[in-house]
Amino acid sequence: MECSPETIMKQAGMTAQHWMCQGRDFIDEQFGDGYAEKHPELLAGFIAAAGSDEIAMYLHQIGQAVERLAETFEARLLEVT
């Protein structure tokens, strides 16, 4: 799937906004209404953790794709020999 740079940029902003709202809600649920606003460092940490988790997910998917490619190449090599 190909996306234009503009689409990717727009999606990144929407994702960050989603994480920000979700983080605010989680923090306020845990510590009380308004706590996230008074402690933006917690919200920043939540957003950083969400971003790291997404990177890990993509890396895992890339690893799985590489494994499938290796299996395909190995199978083709066995067919040729």
Backbone torsions as a table, in degrees:
resi	resn	phi	psi	omega
1	MET	NA	127.9	179.7
2	GLU	-107.6	139.9	177.1
3	CYS	-128.4	147.6	176.4
4	SER	-73.7	157.5	176.2
5	PRO	-56.6	-35.0	179.8
6	GLU	-65.6	-41.5	179.0
7	THR	-64.6	-43.8	179.4
8	ILE	-62.9	-42.1	179.3
9	MET	-63.2	-43.0	179.8
10	LYS	-65.2	-42.4	179.5
11	GLN	-63.6	-39.4	179.8
12	ALA	-61.0	-42.0	178.0
13	GLY	-64.7	-40.7	178.8
14	MET	-66.3	-38.5	178.4
15	THR	-65.1	-46.1	179.3
16	ALA	-61.1	-41.0	178.4
17	GLN	-63.6	-41.8	178.3
18	HIS	-60.6	-47.1	179.5
19	TRP	-62.6	-38.7	-179.6
20	MET	-64.0	-47.0	179.8
21	CYS	-66.3	-41.9	179.1
22	GLN	-64.9	-43.1	178.7
23	GLY	-62.8	-43.9	177.6
24	ARG	-58.5	-46.1	-179.4
25	ASP	-63.4	-44.4	-179.9
26	PHE	-63.1	-44.8	-178.5
27	ILE	-65.2	-44.8	179.3
28	ASP	-65.5	-35.7	175.8
29	GLU	-63.4	-38.0	-176.4
30	GLN	-77.4	-41.4	-170.6
31	PHE	-115.8	-4.3	179.7
32	GLY	110.8	153.1	-177.9
33	ASP	-56.1	134.6	176.6
34	GLY	86.1	-5.7	-176.8
35	TYR	-64.9	-40.1	-179.4
36	ALA	-62.4	-39.2	-180.0
37	GLU	-66.7	-35.2	179.8
38	LYS	-79.8	-16.4	-177.7
39	HIS	-131.7	70.3	-177.5
40	PRO	-62.3	-20.0	178.8
41	GLU	-65.6	-32.0	175.8
42	LEU	-67.6	-41.3	178.5
43	LEU	-65.3	-41.7	177.7
44	ALA	-61.4	-40.5	177.6
45	GLY	-64.8	-39.4	178.1
46	PHE	-62.1	-46.0	-178.7
47	ILE	-64.8	-41.3	178.5
48	ALA	-63.1	-41.6	178.8
49	ALA	-64.8	-40.8	178.7
50	ALA	-63.7	-41.3	178.0
51	GLY	-64.1	-42.4	178.4
52	SER	-63.5	-39.9	178.8
53	ASP	-63.8	-40.3	179.4
54	GLU	-66.4	-40.1	176.6
55	ILE	-61.0	-44.7	179.2
56	ALA	-60.4	-39.5	178.8
57	MET	-62.5	-45.4	179.9
58	TYR	-64.9	-41.1	178.3
59	LEU	-62.7	-39.0	177.2
60	HIS	-62.6	-43.9	179.1
61	GLN	-63.8	-39.4	177.7
62	ILE	-63.9	-42.9	177.5
63	GLY	-59.6	-42.6	178.1
64	GLN	-64.0	-39.6	179.2
65	ALA	-65.5	-39.8	178.0
66	VAL	-63.8	-41.5	177.5
67	GLU	-60.8	-43.5	178.9
68	ARG	-64.1	-39.7	177.3
69	LEU	-63.1	-43.3	179.4
70	ALA	-61.7	-41.9	178.4
71	GLU	-63.2	-40.6	178.8
72	THR	-65.3	-45.8	179.1
73	PHE	-62.0	-40.8	179.3
74	GLU	-63.9	-43.5	178.8
75	ALA	-62.7	-41.5	179.3
76	ARG	-66.8	-38.4	178.8
77	LEU	-63.7	-40.4	178.1
78	LEU	-66.2	-32.1	177.4
79	GLU	-66.7	-37.3	-176.4
80	VAL	-74.9	-34.3	-176.0
81	THR	-87.3	NA	NA
